[in-house]
Amino acid sequence: MTAPARVRTADPPDAAVVPPVREHVFDAAPADDLLYSLSADGKRKFMHPVVHKGRFWSIRRNIAYALMVLFFALPLIRVAGYPAVFFDLASRRTHLFGTTFHPTEDLVLLAFGFGVVVTVFFVGSTFGRIWCGFGCPQTVYLEFLFRPIEAWVEGGPTKQRGLNKEPWSARKAGIKAFKWTLFGAVSLVMAANFVAYFTSWSALGRGILHEPGQWTGPLFTIAAFAAAIAFDFGWFRDQMCAIACPYGRLQNVLSDKDTLLVAYDTARGEPRTRSRELAPGIGACVDCNACVTACPTGVDIRRGLQVECIGTAQCVDACDEVMRKLGRPTGLIKFTSEREQRGGARRLWRMRNLAYLVVMLVAWGSFVALIATRADALVEVVRGGREPYRVLNSGDVANQQRIRFTNQLEEPQRFSVEVIEPRGISLLLSQSPVVVDAERVVMVNAVTTVPRHVFSNGQATVHYLVTSDRGFRQEIEFLLLGPFDAPGGPQ
């Protein structure tokens, strides 16, 4: 059976063809296909989230204030004569809570870096984007420092939107100028504190006050970071999470059906209704959009898991507040998992994140063990000179080395080096004994002279014994190079 043909009726000859009136050519674009931070015509849509002071907001606020205090306090608190956290670029040393780390401690650095990477994998696969919503500096400073300043100056979200739509006037310019002045001042303090991690506050303050001409590098860094902070938290904001930050994309790889996430209970909430009374066949969601207006990235959580969702749980607090006012059970939006949403049981532990947990514990355990068993010094022997070896007129073979001594004590050490095996080998140091001040590194030149017959296939193994007046003792094995025509073996 064929469908009836459609007959197009001609317009009356006296009727003018008038196109539908639209404010913009893209107004008909489907909003569901766009980023939440973009309007239908592709312009930036600024978010003005409504704050609902629920239980998750209180938890996030406490964590945020603790992290802010920690950030500003660490360069000020002194432990063992240094700031609690101090990256001394000039001497290439790192001071962490009274312990000094040198660039030669590569195993410690490797264990730390590996621990951080595995921790990211464990947290991401188990708790989803809990870091983004509760601990990330982007969320912490935006939601609990810069936006509160903005609300204090401009008012709540409704007043902020109204002010932005107003034509420019002296009043609007004054309000915006005052807000950005505060943003600039806060950004300068944050940038200066960040630079203090690398210079210390005492040196930075003394240098800026008394020798500003010699501190142009730190001053430029402070200015550049302050501008970046003001731009990020004052304008870029949610775009950092939705567009620039790679963690949201990484989360798609790390998550599985049991990963913790913020989700809307579709079975309970649909179909939506504006009615305040529950009835059979009607969902609990009243379509008030409180969850959308509360989200700092503008996500409609009812559409399911989305990359723009950063797990702040502001929608949870907003929805719970509405449900309580309506006398309905809370939890329409909650922390759950994809498996639980589909009727299964929540599984916090499974093989994947258990494997991440084991590797993470091994990594951090190795890091702690390396710190706990740190020796009083580090000694490293490397090859030196432009040639691998030199045959002397006496027939002996000379190898040049460079020996690096790292004193990890808070007092000077005097080091001595001798050859313990094989016999008949002489060692000449450019400095003996080698005196190394507290927490310093000294490099000395050395020449090891070996009888030619000791070499076999162009190689000879030598054992050095390094001792210090503070009880340090270490045996080092080193491979010397020599001629291949040596008879081989001791004679």
C-alpha positions as CSV (number, residue, x, y, z in Angstrom):
1,M,0.0,0.0,0.0
2,T,1.6,3.2,-1.1
3,A,1.5,6.4,0.9
4,P,-0.6,9.2,-0.5
5,A,1.4,11.8,-2.3
6,R,1.9,15.1,-0.6
7,V,0.3,18.0,-2.4
8,R,2.0,21.4,-2.0
9,T,-0.5,24.2,-1.9
10,A,0.6,27.3,-3.6
11,D,0.7,30.5,-1.6
12,P,-1.8,33.1,-2.5
13,P,-0.4,35.5,-5.1
14,D,-0.9,38.5,-2.8
15,A,0.7,36.9,0.3
16,A,4.3,37.9,1.1
17,V,6.7,35.1,2.0
18,V,7.8,36.1,5.6
19,P,10.6,34.0,7.2
20,P,10.2,33.1,10.8
21,V,11.6,35.7,13.2
22,R,14.6,34.5,15.1
23,E,17.1,36.4,17.2
24,H,20.0,34.5,15.7
25,V,20.5,32.0,12.9
26,F,21.6,29.3,15.3
27,D,18.8,29.6,17.8
28,A,17.2,26.4,16.5
29,A,20.4,24.4,17.2
30,P,19.7,21.5,19.5
31,A,21.1,22.3,22.9
32,D,21.8,18.7,23.7
33,D,24.4,18.5,21.0
34,L,26.4,21.4,22.5
35,L,28.9,21.8,25.3
36,Y,27.2,23.2,28.4
37,S,29.5,26.1,28.4
38,L,28.5,27.2,24.9
39,S,25.3,28.8,23.8
40,A,23.4,27.8,20.6
41,D,25.4,30.2,18.5
42,G,28.8,29.0,19.8
43,K,29.4,31.9,22.2
44,R,30.7,31.4,25.7
45,K,28.1,30.8,28.4
46,F,29.3,31.9,31.8
47,M,28.3,29.7,34.7
48,H,26.9,31.2,37.9
49,P,26.1,28.2,40.1
50,V,23.7,28.4,42.9
51,V,25.3,27.3,46.2
52,H,23.3,24.7,48.2
53,K,25.0,24.3,51.6
54,G,24.4,20.6,52.1
55,R,26.5,17.9,53.6
56,F,28.8,17.5,50.6
57,W,29.3,21.2,50.3
58,S,30.4,21.3,54.0
59,I,32.8,18.4,53.4
60,R,34.3,20.2,50.3
61,R,34.5,23.5,52.2
62,N,36.5,21.9,55.1
63,I,38.8,20.2,52.7
64,A,39.2,23.4,50.6
65,Y,40.1,25.5,53.6
66,A,42.5,22.9,54.9
67,L,44.3,22.7,51.5
68,M,44.5,26.5,51.3
69,V,46.0,26.8,54.8
70,L,48.5,24.1,53.9
71,F,49.5,25.8,50.6
72,F,50.2,29.1,52.4
73,A,51.7,27.6,55.5
74,L,54.3,25.1,54.1
75,P,56.8,27.8,52.9
76,L,56.4,29.6,56.2
77,I,56.9,26.8,58.6
78,R,60.5,26.0,59.2
79,V,61.8,22.5,59.9
80,A,65.5,21.9,60.6
81,G,66.4,25.4,59.5
82,Y,64.5,25.2,56.1
83,P,60.9,25.8,55.0
84,A,58.8,22.6,55.4
85,V,58.7,22.3,51.6
86,F,61.6,24.0,49.8
87,F,62.8,23.3,46.2
88,D,66.2,24.9,46.3
89,L,67.0,25.3,42.6
90,A,70.3,27.1,43.2
91,S,71.9,24.1,45.0
92,R,69.6,21.5,43.3
93,R,68.3,20.2,46.6
94,T,64.8,19.5,47.9
95,H,64.0,20.0,51.6
96,L,60.9,18.1,52.7
97,F,59.9,18.3,56.4
98,G,63.5,18.3,57.6
99,T,64.9,15.8,55.1
100,T,67.1,16.9,52.3
101,F,67.1,15.2,49.0
102,H,69.8,15.5,46.4
103,P,69.6,15.0,42.6
104,T,71.8,11.9,42.9
105,E,69.0,10.1,44.8
106,D,67.4,8.9,41.6
107,L,65.8,5.8,43.2
108,V,63.9,7.9,45.7
109,L,62.7,10.2,42.9
110,L,61.7,7.1,40.8
111,A,59.7,5.6,43.7
112,F,57.9,8.9,44.3
113,G,57.0,9.4,40.7
114,F,55.8,5.8,40.3
115,G,53.8,6.1,43.5
116,V,52.0,9.2,42.2
117,V,51.2,7.6,38.8
118,V,49.8,4.5,40.4
119,T,47.8,6.5,42.9
120,V,46.1,8.4,40.1
121,F,45.2,5.1,38.5
122,F,43.9,3.7,41.8
123,V,41.9,6.7,42.8
124,G,40.5,7.2,39.3
125,S,39.4,3.6,38.8
126,T,37.9,3.3,42.4
127,F,36.5,6.8,43.2
128,G,36.1,8.3,39.8
129,R,36.5,12.1,39.7
130,I,36.4,12.6,43.5
131,W,39.7,14.4,43.2
132,C,38.3,16.9,40.7
133,G,35.4,17.7,42.9
134,F,36.9,17.7,46.4
135,G,40.7,18.3,46.1
136,C,41.7,19.8,42.8
137,P,43.2,23.3,43.2
138,Q,41.0,24.4,40.2
139,T,37.8,23.5,42.1
140,V,39.1,24.5,45.6
141,Y,40.1,28.0,44.7
142,L,37.4,28.7,42.2
143,E,34.5,27.6,44.4
144,F,35.7,28.6,47.8
145,L,37.8,31.7,47.1
146,F,37.2,33.5,43.8
147,R,33.4,32.8,43.5
148,P,32.7,33.9,47.1
149,I,34.6,37.1,46.4
150,E,32.6,37.6,43.2
151,A,29.3,37.0,45.1
152,W,30.4,39.5,47.8
153,V,31.0,42.2,45.3
154,E,28.3,41.5,42.7
155,G,25.7,39.6,44.6
156,G,24.2,36.2,43.9
157,P,23.9,34.3,40.6
158,T,20.8,36.2,39.5
159,K,22.4,39.6,40.2
160,Q,25.6,38.6,38.5
161,R,23.7,37.6,35.3
162,G,21.7,40.8,35.5
163,L,24.8,42.9,35.9
164,N,26.5,41.2,32.9
165,K,23.5,42.0,30.7
166,E,23.4,45.7,31.7
167,P,25.0,48.2,29.3
168,W,28.2,49.6,30.5
169,S,27.9,52.4,33.0
170,A,30.0,54.1,35.7
171,R,28.3,51.8,38.3
172,K,29.0,48.6,36.3
173,A,32.6,49.6,35.5
174,G,33.2,50.4,39.2
175,I,31.8,47.1,40.4
176,K,33.8,45.1,37.8
177,A,37.0,47.1,38.5
178,F,36.7,46.5,42.2
179,K,36.1,42.7,41.7
180,W,39.1,42.4,39.4
181,T,41.3,44.4,41.7
182,L,40.5,41.9,44.5
183,F,41.1,39.0,42.0
184,G,44.5,40.6,41.1
185,A,45.5,41.0,44.7
186,V,44.6,37.4,45.6
187,S,46.4,36.2,42.5
188,L,49.6,38.1,43.4
189,V,49.6,36.6,46.9
190,M,49.1,33.1,45.5
191,A,51.8,33.6,42.9
192,A,54.3,35.0,45.4
193,N,53.6,32.1,47.7
194,F,54.2,29.7,44.9
195,V,57.5,31.3,44.0
196,A,58.4,31.1,47.8
197,Y,58.5,27.3,47.4
198,F,61.6,27.8,45.3
199,T,63.2,30.8,47.0
200,S,61.8,30.8,50.6
201,W,59.8,33.7,51.9
202,S,62.7,35.2,53.8
203,A,65.0,35.4,50.8
204,L,62.1,36.6,48.5
205,G,61.1,39.3,50.9
206,R,64.6,40.4,51.5
207,G,65.5,40.4,47.8
208,I,62.4,42.4,46.7
209,L,62.8,45.0,49.4
210,H,66.6,45.5,49.2
211,E,67.8,44.2,45.9
212,P,64.9,44.3,43.4
213,G,67.2,44.7,40.5
214,Q,68.8,41.3,41.1
215,W,65.4,39.6,41.6
216,T,63.9,40.4,38.2
217,G,63.5,36.6,37.5
218,P,61.3,35.9,40.5
219,L,59.4,39.1,40.0
220,F,58.7,38.3,36.4
221,T,57.6,34.8,37.5
222,I,55.3,36.2,40.1
223,A,53.7,38.6,37.6
224,A,53.3,35.9,35.0
225,F,51.8,33.4,37.4
226,A,49.5,36.1,38.9
227,A,48.2,36.9,35.4
228,A,47.6,33.2,34.7
229,I,45.8,32.7,38.0
230,A,43.6,35.7,37.5
231,F,42.8,34.7,33.9
232,D,42.0,31.1,35.0
233,F,39.9,31.7,38.0
234,G,38.4,35.0,36.8
235,W,37.5,34.2,33.3
236,F,38.5,30.7,32.0
237,R,37.0,28.9,35.0
238,D,34.9,25.8,34.0
239,Q,36.6,25.7,30.6
240,M,39.7,24.4,32.3
241,C,37.8,21.3,33.5
242,A,35.6,20.8,30.4
243,I,38.2,21.5,27.7
244,A,41.8,22.0,28.8
245,C,42.3,19.4,31.6
246,P,43.2,15.9,30.3
247,Y,42.1,14.1,33.5
248,G,38.5,14.0,32.4
249,R,39.5,12.2,29.3
250,L,41.8,9.9,31.2
251,Q,38.9,9.1,33.5
252,N,37.1,7.5,30.5
253,V,39.9,5.0,30.3
254,L,40.2,4.3,34.1
255,S,36.6,3.9,35.0
256,D,34.5,0.7,34.8
257,K,31.0,-0.3,35.8
258,D,31.9,-0.2,39.5
259,T,33.7,3.2,39.6
260,L,32.1,5.6,42.0
261,L,30.2,8.4,40.2
262,V,27.5,11.0,40.7
263,A,24.3,9.7,39.0
264,Y,20.6,10.4,38.7
265,D,18.2,7.5,39.6
266,T,16.3,7.4,36.3
267,A,14.0,4.6,37.4
268,R,12.8,6.6,40.4
269,G,12.9,10.0,38.8
270,E,11.1,9.4,35.4
271,P,8.8,10.4,34.1
272,R,9.2,13.9,35.4
273,T,6.3,16.0,36.6
274,R,5.7,19.4,38.1
275,S,3.2,17.9,40.6
276,R,4.0,18.1,44.2
277,E,1.9,14.9,44.8
278,L,3.3,11.5,44.0
279,A,1.0,9.2,42.1
280,P,1.4,5.8,40.4
281,G,3.4,6.0,37.2
282,I,4.8,9.5,38.0
283,G,8.5,10.0,38.8
284,A,10.0,11.8,41.8
285,C,11.8,14.4,39.7
286,V,9.8,17.7,39.6
287,D,12.0,19.1,36.8
288,C,13.0,22.1,38.9
289,N,16.5,22.2,37.3
290,A,18.0,22.9,40.7
291,C,20.7,20.2,39.9
292,V,21.6,22.1,36.7
293,T,21.8,25.6,38.2
294,A,23.9,24.2,41.1
295,C,26.5,22.6,38.8
296,P,29.7,24.6,38.3
297,T,30.1,23.2,34.8
298,G,26.4,23.4,33.9
299,V,25.9,19.7,33.6
300,D,22.4,18.2,33.5
301,I,23.2,15.0,35.5
302,R,19.9,13.5,34.4
303,R,21.4,12.9,30.9
304,G,23.8,10.4,32.4
305,L,27.6,10.2,32.9
306,Q,29.3,13.1,31.0
307,V,32.9,14.1,30.7
308,E,32.1,17.7,31.9
309,C,30.9,16.3,35.3
310,I,33.7,16.8,37.8
311,G,32.0,15.1,40.8
312,T,31.5,18.1,43.1
313,A,28.1,16.6,44.2
314,Q,26.6,20.1,44.3
315,C,23.7,18.6,42.3
316,V,23.3,16.0,45.1
317,D,23.0,18.8,47.8
318,A,20.6,20.7,45.6
319,C,18.3,17.8,44.8
320,D,18.3,16.6,48.5
321,E,17.2,20.0,49.5
322,V,14.3,20.0,47.1
323,M,13.3,16.5,48.1
324,R,13.3,17.4,51.8
325,K,11.1,20.4,51.1
326,L,8.6,18.1,49.3
327,G,8.7,15.6,52.0
328,R,10.2,12.9,49.8
329,P,13.2,10.6,50.3
330,T,16.6,12.0,49.4
331,G,19.0,10.2,47.1
332,L,17.4,10.9,43.8
333,I,20.9,12.0,42.8
334,K,23.7,10.3,44.7
335,F,27.1,8.7,44.6
336,T,26.7,5.3,43.1
337,S,28.1,3.2,40.3
338,E,26.9,2.1,36.8
339,R,26.4,-1.5,38.0
340,E,24.3,-0.3,41.0
341,Q,22.3,2.0,38.8
342,R,21.3,-1.1,36.7
343,G,20.1,-3.0,39.7
344,G,23.3,-4.8,40.7
345,A,25.3,-4.7,43.9
346,R,28.0,-2.2,44.5
347,R,31.5,-3.7,44.3
348,L,34.1,-1.5,45.8
349,W,36.9,-4.0,45.5
350,R,37.6,-6.0,42.3
351,M,40.6,-7.4,40.7
352,R,41.5,-4.3,38.8
353,N,41.6,-1.7,41.6
354,L,43.0,-4.4,44.0
355,A,46.0,-4.7,41.6
356,Y,46.3,-0.9,41.5
357,L,46.2,-0.9,45.3
358,V,48.9,-3.6,45.7
359,V,51.2,-1.8,43.3
360,M,50.5,1.5,44.9
361,L,51.4,0.2,48.4
362,V,54.6,-1.4,47.0
363,A,55.6,1.9,45.4
364,W,54.9,4.1,48.4
365,G,56.4,1.4,50.7
366,S,59.6,1.5,48.6
367,F,59.6,5.2,48.9
368,V,59.3,5.1,52.7
369,A,61.9,2.4,52.9
370,L,64.4,4.3,50.8
371,I,63.9,7.3,53.0
372,A,64.1,5.3,56.3
373,T,67.3,3.6,55.2
374,R,69.1,6.6,53.7
375,A,72.8,6.4,54.3
376,D,74.8,9.3,55.7
377,A,76.3,9.9,52.3
378,L,76.1,9.0,48.7
379,V,79.3,8.2,46.7
380,E,79.3,7.7,43.0
381,V,82.2,6.9,40.7
382,V,82.0,7.9,37.0
383,R,84.4,7.9,34.1
384,G,86.4,11.1,33.5
385,G,88.7,12.4,30.9
386,R,88.6,12.4,27.1
387,E,90.1,9.0,26.6
388,P,89.0,5.6,28.1
389,Y,92.5,4.8,29.4
390,R,96.2,5.7,28.9
391,V,99.2,3.4,28.8
392,L,102.0,5.0,30.7
393,N,105.7,4.7,29.9
394,S,106.1,2.2,32.7
395,G,103.6,-0.1,30.9
396,D,100.9,0.5,33.6
397,V,97.4,1.5,32.5
398,A,95.8,4.7,34.0
399,N,92.0,5.4,34.2
400,Q,90.6,8.8,35.0
401,Q,87.5,9.0,37.2
402,R,85.3,11.6,38.9
403,I,84.1,10.7,42.3
404,R,81.0,12.6,43.6
405,F,80.5,12.8,47.4
406,T,77.1,13.8,48.7
407,N,77.0,14.6,52.4
408,Q,73.5,13.9,53.7
409,L,74.2,14.8,57.4
410,E,73.7,18.2,59.0
411,E,77.5,18.3,59.8
412,P,80.7,18.1,57.8
413,Q,82.3,14.8,56.8
414,R,85.8,13.9,55.9
415,F,86.0,11.1,53.3
416,S,88.8,8.7,52.5
417,V,89.1,6.3,49.5
418,E,91.3,3.3,49.1
419,V,91.6,0.3,46.8
420,I,91.0,-3.0,48.5
421,E,91.1,-5.3,45.5
422,P,93.0,-6.3,43.5
423,R,96.4,-5.7,44.9
424,G,99.1,-3.6,43.3
425,I,96.7,-0.8,42.2
426,S,97.4,2.8,43.1
427,L,94.8,5.6,43.5
428,L,95.5,9.3,43.3
429,L,92.8,11.9,44.3
430,S,92.9,15.6,43.6
431,Q,91.9,16.2,47.2
432,S,92.5,13.8,50.1
433,P,90.8,13.6,52.5
434,V,87.7,14.9,50.9
435,V,86.0,17.4,53.1
436,V,82.3,17.9,52.4
437,D,80.2,20.4,54.3
438,A,76.8,19.6,55.7
439,E,74.2,18.8,53.0
440,R,76.7,19.6,50.2
441,V,78.0,17.8,47.1
442,V,81.7,17.7,46.2
443,M,83.2,16.3,43.0
444,V,86.9,15.3,42.9
445,N,89.2,13.9,40.1
446,A,90.8,10.6,40.6
447,V,93.4,8.5,38.6
448,T,93.6,4.7,39.1
449,T,96.8,3.1,37.9
450,V,96.7,-0.6,37.2
451,P,99.5,-3.0,36.1
452,R,98.8,-4.1,32.5
453,H,98.7,-7.8,33.3
454,V,95.6,-7.3,35.5
455,F,93.4,-6.7,32.4
456,S,91.5,-9.5,30.7
457,N,89.8,-8.8,27.4
458,G,90.3,-5.1,28.0
459,Q,88.6,-5.0,31.4
460,A,89.5,-5.1,35.1
461,T,87.3,-4.9,38.1
462,V,88.4,-2.8,41.0
463,H,86.9,-2.4,44.5
464,Y,87.1,0.9,46.4
465,L,86.4,1.4,50.1
466,V,85.0,4.8,51.0
467,T,85.0,5.7,54.7
468,S,84.3,8.9,56.7
469,D,85.0,10.3,60.1
470,R,81.3,10.0,60.9
471,G,81.2,6.3,60.6
472,F,80.1,6.0,56.9
473,R,81.5,3.0,55.1
474,Q,80.7,1.8,51.6
475,E,82.4,-0.6,49.1
476,I,82.1,0.3,45.5
477,E,82.8,-1.9,42.5
478,F,84.0,-0.2,39.3
479,L,85.0,-1.5,35.9
480,L,88.3,-0.2,34.5
481,L,89.1,-0.2,30.8
482,G,92.5,-1.2,29.3
483,P,94.2,-2.7,26.3
484,F,93.0,-6.0,24.8
485,D,96.5,-7.3,24.1
486,A,97.2,-7.7,27.9
487,P,98.3,-11.2,28.8
488,G,95.3,-11.4,31.3
489,G,95.3,-12.7,34.8
490,P,97.7,-11.8,37.6
491,Q,101.3,-12.9,37.2
